[in-house]
């Protein structure tokens, strides 16, 4: 697991290149790209506000993968096939939410057989605050 903020861990190995682009943390290697944004200041927004927003703004064309709420961490992910510039791309959009903080993750892959990898990546996100 790799710590990406004071609170969040993801399961990405060292074979991925990483950089920051447009305030997003990006990991990529051939055929797979992961964009991550962390939102919230620890107090705002509220957990329920974000859960409601995620569900309201989720694409109507989505294929829901999972929704869990364990140990104070709400996770939701769905899959989409997107058509762009005459081509198609496969994506898993994932969210991990705690009170005052959440991750928004876009997981893109070229091969539709990588969908289980995208789902496993989303499920493996961990909330683990550093001890003060």
C-alpha positions in Angstrom: 0.0 0.0 0.0 1.2 3.5 -0.7 0.3 6.5 1.4 -0.9 9.4 -0.8 -2.2 11.8 1.9 -2.1 12.0 5.7 -5.3 9.9 5.7 -5.5 7.7 2.5 -3.6 4.6 1.2 -3.9 3.0 -2.2 -2.7 -0.2 -3.7 -0.4 0.9 -6.5 3.0 -0.6 -7.1 6.2 1.1 -8.2 5.8 0.1 -11.9 3.5 3.1 -12.3 4.8 6.5 -13.2 3.3 9.3 -11.0 2.9 13.0 -11.3 0.6 15.9 -10.4 -1.5 17.4 -13.1 -4.2 20.0 -12.7 -4.1 19.4 -8.9 -4.8 15.6 -9.4 -2.4 12.9 -8.5 -1.9 10.6 -11.5 -0.5 7.1 -11.8 0.0 5.5 -15.2 1.5 2.6 -17.1 0.7 1.1 -20.4 -3.0 0.6 -20.7 -3.9 1.9 -17.2 -4.3 5.3 -15.8 -5.5 6.4 -12.3 -6.5 10.0 -11.5 -7.0 10.8 -7.8 -8.4 13.9 -6.1 -8.7 14.4 -2.3 -11.4 16.8 -1.1 -12.3 18.2 2.3 -10.6 20.0 5.1 -11.4 17.5 7.9 -14.6 19.3 8.9 -16.4 20.1 5.6 -18.1 18.7 3.6 -20.2 16.4 5.8 -20.1 12.7 5.0 -23.8 12.6 4.1 -23.6 15.6 1.9 -20.9 13.9 -0.2 -22.7 10.6 -0.3 -25.8 12.4 -1.6 -23.8 14.4 -4.1 -22.0 11.2 -5.5 -25.3 9.4 -6.0 -27.0 12.4 -7.6 -24.1 13.1 -10.0 -23.3 9.5 -11.0 -23.8 8.9 -14.7 -27.2 7.3 -15.5 -25.3 5.0 -17.9 -23.3 3.5 -15.1 -23.0 -0.2 -14.1 -22.9 -0.2 -10.3 -20.0 -2.3 -9.0 -20.4 -1.9 -5.2 -21.5 0.2 -2.3 -20.2 -0.5 1.2 -20.2 1.3 4.5 -17.7 -0.3 6.9 -15.8 1.2 9.8 -17.0 4.7 9.1 -15.7 4.6 5.5 -18.4 4.7 2.7 -17.2 3.4 -0.6 -19.0 3.5 -3.9 -17.8 2.5 -7.4 -19.4 2.2 -10.8 -18.1 1.2 -14.3 -18.7 3.2 -17.5 -17.8 2.7 -21.1 -17.2 6.2 -22.5 -17.1 7.2 -26.1 -14.7 10.0 -26.9 -12.9 11.3 -30.1 -14.3 8.3 -32.1 -13.0 5.7 -29.6 -14.1 4.1 -26.4 -12.5 4.0 -23.0 -13.3 1.9 -20.0 -13.5 3.4 -16.6 -14.2 2.7 -13.0 -15.2 5.7 -10.9 -14.7 5.2 -7.2 -15.3 7.3 -4.1 -14.2 6.7 -0.5 -15.8 9.0 2.1 -15.3 9.8 5.7 -16.6 12.8 7.7 -15.0 15.9 6.3 -12.8 14.2 3.7 -13.1 12.0 0.6 -11.2 10.6 -2.4 -12.5 10.7 -5.9 -10.8 8.2 -8.1 -11.0 7.7 -11.9 -9.5 4.4 -13.0 -9.1 4.1 -16.8 -8.1 1.0 -18.7 -7.8 0.1 -22.4 -8.7 -3.6 -22.1 -12.3 -4.4 -20.9 -10.9 -7.5 -19.3 -9.1 -5.2 -16.8 -12.5 -4.3 -15.2 -11.8 -6.7 -12.2 -8.5 -4.9 -11.6 -10.3 -1.6 -11.6 -12.8 -2.8 -9.1 -10.2 -4.4 -6.9 -8.2 -1.2 -6.9 -11.3 0.7 -5.8 -12.1 -1.8 -3.0 -8.6 -1.6 -1.7 -8.6 2.1 -0.9 -7.9 2.5 2.8 -8.5 5.3 5.3 -5.7 5.3 7.8 -4.9 8.6 9.5 -1.4 9.2 10.7 -1.1 9.3 14.4 -0.6 12.9 15.7 
